């Protein structure tokens, strides 16, 4: 790679070579594709809907770009392709791109220890590299979970300086860097943004504007900062109430951070066109962003719900062809991208009033991919030859299963001689077709193949949940326990975390165990096994109680993906009834 090469050079060249960019809705209307797309989008509804913006690209050119609904329902302001939306986790691709441009310029190496640029990060005895941050294999605590556990409701922006105290309080990593994958990872993006600042000598927002956005004429794209002026020409976010009426919402928050990117469908079209522009004799930025993330041992990460690529997209399949995709949701905003690398087709949807808008993006992509799909839109389960499995084996698999780190429970039962899988208590769930004595395919609408595999262990068994070719999500079998209220009393008390200087009061209420913190409210727990409980809030989705030599409860540990093993210690009560810190 030549010393004067940078991705920005070819991004600009590619963008200029492909101008003018857009073929608007009217240019496409008379074509068969245009009519099919119009039919899909006509379902969105009338003028009383919040904004929806769509773009479709093929072979590096925008073949469809349009906006529907209202950027502001109260004032009947129509949405346009230049209306701004907050795009949630679609912002992550740009953070990754910033790091890779600095690497291409020789200003950093992905193998660099992050403490080279961020010396305030504690030395955990294991090197954490920039590559570990990009691949979500760093082992650092997730700061959002730490904020909740710490009862920290500050409106300060999500910047390095504001999350540094949480990192400094971490005594041990979740796992050795590079040896495991965490689908969480909000901390890593704040650190990556700070590394960009330290290496470039510029504020992150300035670096992005001068090196990514402005060269591509992405004039309506900006990362929000604590000093940002109010965003202009922005779609107001809405949520529909139980009656379908739209109400304004600010649930997404306004604090600056790694997901607070505002952009337009036109600007995202510019970005994707530039990403499709080849750099003669060079490995393109797009190729590098599409590269799979790996563990240090070389294993490719194929997570069900997390990232799969350095561009922070998830790799999967759609009706037999490869796709990269990501969806985001923040307050009333929803965003989706689907990219099909072999066909060079990309569809993006942005909206300000939908819980999920990926169906529109996926369906308009399907219009031009119609002759490329190798599998039907839905699986023909009747055509699957079912293996014969002994009834006693089916009964052995029936029971309860638990994934501790993601705090997910599942239940398997037999009904009318058929195995069923469910994650909702009391529901029949999905029927499972036996493919062998231990592998079953779930009957789920659509073309995605979901299987469960039972693996016997020395004690009990595991159930592996697999989507297509993903790594298995492992559930452990367990026998549920229940505690009468008198027994729950042993878990009551005040529990303190020294690292966070935070405490929770655990008490029993109406036969339930609860944890209370004045700033984050009340968590209600359900027993899973002895001393193991699941909570109804993500930051305490799973906790495990510790006991002393006399079998007394001495504390508990947090057991969720983003924070593994953080300890809260029970504060003893003195003879005078006051709490005494150990």
N, C-alpha and C positions, 0 to 999 in steps of 0.2 A: 504494500500500500504506500503510495507516495506521501511525502511529508506534508504537501500542501493540499491534500485531499480532505474534504469534510463533507458529511452528508448534506449540509446546507447547500453546497454548491450544486449538487445534482438535484436536490429538491427544487431549487429555483429554476434550473435548466429544464427539468421535467415539467414544472408548472407552466413555464412560458411556452414550451413546445406544444402543449396541449390546449392552450387557450384558442378560442373561447371555450369555457368549460361546460356551460349548461345547455342542455336541450330541455326547454321547459315543457310543462304539461301540454300546452297547445301544440307544440311541434310534434309530439308523440301521439296525439289524440287519434289520428286517423289510422294508426298502425294496429295490428292485432294485439301486440304487446300493450300498447297504450289503452286499448279498450278493456283488456283483461285487468290491468292495473286500476283503471278507473272504477271498475266493478268492485274490486276489493275495497278501495278507499271510500266508495259511496256508502259503505256500511257504517262509517264513522258517525254519521248523523248530521243534523242541521246546524244552523249558526249559533245555537245556544250551547255549544260545547266549548271546553277549553282548547288550547292550541295543540295541534299535531303537525309536525313537519317531517317530511320523508325525502330521502334521496336514494337513488339506485344507480350504481356504476357498473360498467362492463368494459373490460379491456382498457382500463385507464381513462374512460370518458364517462361523464355524467349523462345518462340517457333519460333520467326522470328526476325532477326536483320540484317539490310543491309544498304548500302549507295550507292548513285547514283550521277552522274554528277561530277562537278569539284569544288574543294575548291578554285581554282584559274584558271579562264578561260584563262588569258593571258599566263600562263606558263603550261597549261594543267595538273594541279596537281589534280589527282583523289581524290574524297572525300572518306573517310573511316569511320568506326564506331567510330574512335578516333578523328575525326575532330571536332573542337570546334565551337559552335555557341553561339551568344548572344540570350538568351531565353526570354527577356522582362519580362512580368508579371508572367511567370511560376516560377520566382525567389521568388515570394511572399510566396509560400508554405514553402520554407526553412526558411524564416524569422519567420513564425508562428511556425514552428517546433522548432526553437531555443528557443523561449519564452516558449513553452510547456515543453521542456526538463528541463529548469531552474525551472519551477513550480513543475515538478515531483521530483526534487531534494530538494524541500523545500526552494529554494533560493529566490522565490518571490511568490506572490499570484495574480491571475488574478483580484481580487477585490482591489488590492492596488491602491492608488492614484498615478498617474504618477509623481506628484510633489515630492513624496518620493524619487525618483531616479533622477528626472529632476527639481530641485528647481528653475531653471531659468524660467520655464514656468509660465506665469502670473496666479494669482488666479482669475478665472472668477466667483467666487462665487458658482460654482457647481463642484462637484468632477468628474474628468475625470479618469476613471480606465483603467488599461491595457486591460481589457476585452472590453471596449469601443473602444480602438484602433483596436483590433483584429476584431471586428464586424463592423467597419466603422460607429459607432454611436457616435463619439466623439464630433462633432460640430465644430472642428477646421477648419480654412481656408485651402484650398489647396495651397501649396506653389508655384506650377507651375503657377497657375492663378495669384497669387500675384506677382511673378517675372515678368510676362508679363505686368500687370497693372502698376508695378513700373518701367517699361522700363529697367529691369535689365538683361543684357545679359552677365553676368560674366561667365567665363569658370571654376570657382571654382567648386570642386566636391559637389555633393548634400549630404552634411553632416549636422549634427546637428548645428554646429557653423554657417554655412552659411545660414540656414533657420530660425535660432532663431530670428533674427531681425524682420522677417515677423510675427512670432507668437507673439512677444512682442508688435507689432503694432496693433494687433487685440483687439478691444475695447469690443466686445461682441461675443458670440458664435453664430454659424449659427442656433443652436437649443439646447435645454437642452440635455446633454449627456444621451444616452440610450432611448430617447423619439422618435427619428427619425433616418432614415437610409440615408446615402449619398453614391451613387455609385462611387463618386470620392474617394479621400483618400490618395493622395501621401504623405501628411505630416505625416500620422500615421506610415508609414513604416520607415521613417527616425528616428522617435521617438522610435519605437520598437528596431531598430538596436542600438540606443544609450543606451537604457535600458539594452540590452544584455551586452554591454560594461561595464556599471556601476556595474551591478550585478556580472559579471564574473571576472572583473578586467583585461580583455583581449580586444585587438582590435577585432572588430566584425569578421573580416576576419580570424583572428587567432582562435577565438572560433569555427567558422564554420569548419575550417580545422581540428582542433584537436578533435572535438566532433561529427561531422556529416560526413564530407567527408573522412578523412583518415581512420577511423574505417571501412568504407565500401569499401575501396580501390578506392574511386572516385578521382583518382589522376589527372584527367584532368578537375576538376571543381574548379572554383575560383570566388569570388567576386572581381571586379576590384577596386583598391584603387588609390589614387592620386600618390602613389609611386610605382605602379605596373610596372614591366617590360613589354615591348610589348608582347602581347599574341602570343604564338607560335602555329603552326599547326591549324590556325583558318581559317574558310571559309570566303573568301572576300565577303562582301555584295554587291548585284547588284540590280538595278531596270531596268525594260524593258522600252524602249522609245516607242513612238507611232508606230514605225515600227517593234517593237518586238526585237530590238537589245539591248543587256545587257550592261549597263554602271555601273562602280563602283560608290558607294554612301557611304557617311559617315553621312547620315541623322540621324542615330541613336545616334550619339554623342559618346564621349569617357569619359565624366565625370563620376566619380564613384557615385554610388547611389543605391537605393533599387531595380532597375531592371537590373543593370549591372552585371549579372551573366553569365559567360561563362561556358559551359559544353558540353558534348558529348552524343550521343545517347546511347553509352555503359554505361556511368556513370548513366544516367537516368534509364537505365534498372536495374543497381545495386540498385539504390534507391528504385525503385518500387518493386523489389523482396524482399528487406528488409522490406518494408512497408507491404508486404503480409505475412511475417513470424509471426505466433502467439506467444504471450508471455503467457505461461501457467499460468492461474489464475490471469492474469492482463488485464486491459483494454489497448489495444494497442494504440500506437501513431496514427496509421492509423484511428482507430475508433474516436479518439478525433479530428483529422484533418477533418474527414468527418462529424462531428457533425454540425447541423445547427446553424447559428448565430441567435440571438434573440434580441428584444428590452428588456429593463429592465422589462417591464410588462409581458414578457413571450411570446409575439407574435413572431412566426418564420418569418424571413425576406425571402421573395420570390421575389427578384428583377428580372426584365427582363434581364438587362445587367450587373449587378454588381456581387458581391460575394453572396454566399449562405451558405458557410461552413467556419469553422475556418482555413481550409487549403487554403482558398482564391479561391476555385473553385466554379463554378455555378452548382446548382442542377437542373436537368430537366428530360425529358423523351425522349426516342428514340424508336419509333414503339412499344410503350406499356411497355417498361422496363426502370428502373431507370438508370440514368447516372449522373456522375459528369464531368464537362469539363471546360476548359479555353483555350482561344486563345490569342496569343500576336503578336505584330507587331512593329518592331522598325527599321527604315531605310529599308534595304533590307532583314532583318531577319524576319522570321515568325516561330511561334511555336504553337503547338496544343497538348492537351492531352484529351483523352476520357477514362473515367474509369466507368465500369459497376460493381457495388459492389455485386449484387446478383449472377452474373455469374463469378466474380473475373477475369474479362478481362480488360486489359488496352492497349491502342494504343497511341503512341506518334510520332509526326512528327516534324522534325527540318529542316529548309531550309534557303538558303541565296540568293534567287532570286524570291520568290513568295510573292504576296500580301496576300495570304491565302493558307495554306496547309492542313487544317483540312479535306478536302475531301479525301485525301489519308489515313489519320489515321482512319477516320470513316469507309471508305470502306473496309480496311483490317480487322478492328474489326468486321464488318458485316459478314465476311467470317466464323468466328468461332461462331458467334451469330445467324447464319441463322435460326436454329431450336428453338431459344429462343424468337424471336420476336413474339408478340401476335397481332400486327397490321401490315397492309400492308405498303410498302415503300412510297406510296402516298395515300392521302385521296381520296376516291371515293365520290366526291361532288354530283354526280348524285343520289347517294343512300341516301342523306340527305333529309328528309321530310321538305319542306319549309313551314313555317307558312304563313297565309294570313294576310298581313298588308295593311291597308287602304292607298290609294295613298296620301291623305292629311297628314297622319302621316309621310310618307316617306319624303314629301316635308318639313315638320317641322324640321326634323333632318338635312336636307341639310344646309350647311353653312361652316364657317371657325372655326377652333379650335386651341388652343394654349396651350402648356405646357411651363410655364415660366422658371422653374428652369433648364430644359434641353434644352430650347430654340428650341423647335420642333413645327413646324406648321403642320396642317393637314387640309384636305378639304374633305367634304362629298357632293356628288351630286347625282342626280337621272338621269339615262339614260335608256330610253326604259322601264320605270317602275321598274328598278333595282337600288338599292342603291350601290354606289361605294365609296371607301375610297382611298385617295391618299395623299402622302406627297410631291409630285412634282407638281408645278404649271403647269396647262395646260394638265396634263396627265389624262387618264381615270382611272388609278389606278386599284384597285382590286374590283371585284364584291363581294357583300355581301349577303349571304343567310340568310333570316330571320328565327331565331329559335323561336322567340316570338315577341311581339309588340315592344320590346326595345332591344333585344339581336340579334346580327348578326354575322355569321361566315364568315371570309374572305376566298376567294378562292386563296390560295397560294400554289405553288408547294412544295411537300415534305409531311412529316407526322406530322409536328407541327401544332397544332390547335391555330389559332388566332381569337379572338372574340373582338367585340366592343359592349359596352353597353351604352345606353343613359339614363342619370339620370336628370330629371327635377329639377330645383332649384327655389327659390323664384324669382330670376332674371336670366333668361337664362337657360342653361343646361350644364351639363358636359358630356363628352364622356370618358368612361373608356376603355383603350386599354389593352388587356390581352393576354399573351402567355401561353398556357396550363393552369397551375394552379398558375400563378404568381400573385403577388399583382398588382392591376391595375395602369397603368400609366394614370394619370388624365389630360385631356385636357378641357379647358374652352372654351365655345362658345364665339365668338366675332364678331362684325361688323367692317370690315376693314375701316381704315381712309386713306385718302391721303392728302398730304400737297402740295400746290403750292410752288415754290421756295421762294416766298416772305414770306410765312408763316413759312417755315423752318428756316428763318433767326432768329426767336426768340430763337432757340436752339443753335445758334452760340456763340462762346466765348472761353475763356480759363478756364478750370476746374481743380481744384487742390485738391489732396488728402493728408491731413496732415499726416496720418498714414504711407504713403509710400513716402512722399516727392516727389510726382510725379504729372505731369500735362499732360493733353491732350488738343489740340486745336480742337474745333469743328467748322466746316464751311460747307457751301453749295457749291456743285460742280455739275453743269449740272442737277439740280433738285434733287440731292441726298444729304443727310446729311452724313458727314464723320467725323471721329475722327483721329487725327494725333499725333503720338509721334515719335520723331526722331529715337529712338532705336527699336521700334517694328512695325513701318510702319503705314499704314492707314487702318482703319476699315470703312466699308461702311454699313450704316444702312438702314433698311426698316421699315416704320411705321406699327405697328400692331393695336393698339388702341390709343386714345388720350394720348400723352406723353409717350407711351410705344413703344420701338423700338427693333428690332432684328438686331444683327450685324453678319457680315460674318466671324468673328474670335471667337473661342470658349471663350476666356477670356472676351469678351464683347458680348456674345451671346444674352444677354437680358439686357437692361437698362431702368430704369424708371425715368423720370424727375420730380423734385420737383418744387413747385411754392410757392411764397410768398403771403402776404396778398393782394398785388396789382395784383395778377395773373401773376407776372413776373417769369421767369425761374430763380431759385436760385441754381440749382445743379442737380445732378442725382445720382442714386444708382445702383450699380451692382446687378443683379438678375440672377445669375447662380448657379448651384448646389454647387460648391466648395466654392463660396464666395457670401453670401447672405446679402445684405444690406450695403456693403461698400460704403461710401459716397464720392463724389467729389463735391466740392463747386465752384460755378461760381465766378471768380475773377472780381470785378467791375473795370471799367475803369474810371480813374480820368479825371478832366477837361483838363488836359494836354495830355490826350491820353495814359497815362501809366497805367499798371496794378497795382492794389492796393490789397494786401492780407487783408482779413477781420481780 
